[in-house]
Amino acid sequence: MKKVITSFLLMFLLCFSVAFAADVDVVKCGTYILDGSTEYTNGKLIIKQIHNKNIQGDQFIFYFDVMRGTETQTPKVTRYSNFAAIDKKDGKIKGVLDLETKKLEFAFDGDKINVVCSGFFPKDLEGSYTFLESYFELTQPMAVAFLETLPPPMTSLTKVNRPYKIELASDKVKKGSIMYYSAKAVNLNTKKVFARYLITEDLKQVILENK
């Protein structure tokens, strides 16, 4: 049985829908490239603003894919995805993810994002990133972070189904005129798929099909 669990409509669809706020971006969304990237040290930062009333205030989902190394040193790859709150003050826009033992800060300035880490966040993520393109592609870590922000009863990502992993299909699915990312949740103990998801490209709607 399929059910829509998030929608852009400003109303609940049945009892499984989460409404979104007005679609007004305050950050420049898309793909950014780490300044000074070389063959051995390079990185990208993907961001997309999320207008989800289930998440308090304006936020954006982000994904880092950073490699740091040298010709003589094996490169270290760091990947990380989560949500950051948007802080608009004195004409400046900042993004902040403040956890108990670590903090990640984004400073937006036109086509630039300056990233600063503190606490237990890896310093590999730090640096200045320059806007490359507005094209957005959902990644595996972003899909996990996105689905886990929604109420577990709506996604079936409950304690009963833990431990689990979420797998994102490499190909998109088209239904009518709408393109979706396809994902599935697998219980790591039983190896069985217990939920399948269709996520719109703009992250404004998720369709859940329980198994």
ABEGO torsion letter per residue (X at the ends): XBBBABBABBBBBEAABBBBBBBBBABBBEBBBBBGBBAABBBBBBBBBBBBAABBEBBBBBBBBBBBBBAABBBBBBBBBBBBBBBBBGGBBBBBBBBAABBBBBBBBEABBBBBBBEABBAAABEBBBBABABBBBBAAAAAAAAAABBAAAAGBBAAAOBBBBBBBABBBBBEABBBBBBBBBBAAAGBBABBBBBBAAGABBBBBBX
